[in-house]
Amino acid sequence: MFARYDYSEFPEVRVFFTGSINTEEDFTLFTEQWIKLYDDKKDFFFIFDMENIGFIHPTYCYKMAQFISELKKRDKHYLTKSKIINVNSFMMYLLYITFQIQAPVAPVYIHSQESIVTLIP
């Protein structure tokens, strides 16, 4: 599984990435779990851990931007913030592209592997 959600410290939701997106189903499973959090109608925040992420094809920047755009159409946003940790330079580039296409729903703090923190409001 590409993304594993850990709800044990809710409202903190940790998402651990392992490997690459190999099929459309991998991406769909990732976004479906995110939508379920919205459907629960409780505030939450994400910590995305990218330490073990593999290669992600740049086309997923556009797919993620579309997903964010759809989330923004909802009446209420339960995501309060996100922290993305252990981000390598390639993933930083992909995140930059994604957030240039579509701004995030809530503030995003990106922590690179070099301990540089970037805020995307």
N, C-alpha and C positions, 0 to 999 in steps of 0.2 A: 504494500500500500504506500502510495506516494506521500500522503499526509495523514498523520495520526493526531487526533484531537484528545487532549487530556482535560477533563472537566473537574478534576478532584479538588481544585482550589477555587471553584466558582465564587465570585464573578470573573476571576482570572481564568482565561482559557488559553492553554498552551497548545501550540500546533508544532509538531516535529516533522520536518521533511526528510525523507530518505530517498535517495536516487532521483530519477528523472520521471517526467510525465511520459509514460509509454503509450497510453491510449487516451482517447477522449473521455473514457469512463473515469480515468484517474482524476482529470480536471473536474468532471461532473460530481464525483463523490466529494471532492474538496469543497466545492461551492454549495452542494446540498446541505452539508453539515453546518455551514455558515448560515444558510437560510433558516435552518431549524432553530438556531439560536435566536434569530429575529422572531420567529413564530412563537417562541416561548414568552416573548414580551417582557424580558427582564434585562436591565442594563448589564453589560459585560465589557471586558477589554481583552485584547489579544496579546500574547507574546508568541511571535513566530520565531522558531529556532531553525536557522538555515545551515547549521554546522555540517550536516550530512547530505545536503542537497546536491544533486547531480546537474547535468546539463539540462537547461530548459530552453526550448526553441523560442526564439523571439516572437513568433506568432502568438504566443500566450500572453504577451503584453497587451495586445489588442483584445483578446478574449477577456482578460482580467479587467481592462478598462470598460468593456461592455457590461461586465458583471457589476462593477461599481456604479455605473450609470443606472442600471436597473434598481440597485439598492437605493439610490438617491431618490427614486420616484416614490418610495414608501412614505407614508404619513409620519411615522416616528422612526427615529434611529436609536437603536439600543446599544450600538457599539460606541463606547465613550473615547477610546484611544487604542492605538496599536503600538507595539514595540517590536521591531524586527532586529534580531540579534545574530551575530556571527555571519555577517554579510560579506561575501568576497567581492572583488572588484567587478566581475562579470555580472553578478546578481545586482550590484549597485547600479550598473548601467541599465539593466532591464527594469529595475524599479523606477529609475529616472524616466525612462521612456513611458512606462505605464502611467505615471503621475503627470507627465506632460500631456498625455492624451486625455486623462480624466483625473481630476483632483480627488483625493480620498474623502470618504464619508466623515471621518473623524481624524484628529491629529495623529501623525505617524512619526515615531522616533526610530531612526535607523542607526544601528550600532554596527560599524564595520569591524572586520577582524583586526584592523589597525587601531581600534578604540576611538575612532572618529564618530561623533554623533551628529546626525542631520535631522532636522525637524521639517516635516512637510505638513503645513497647517491645513 
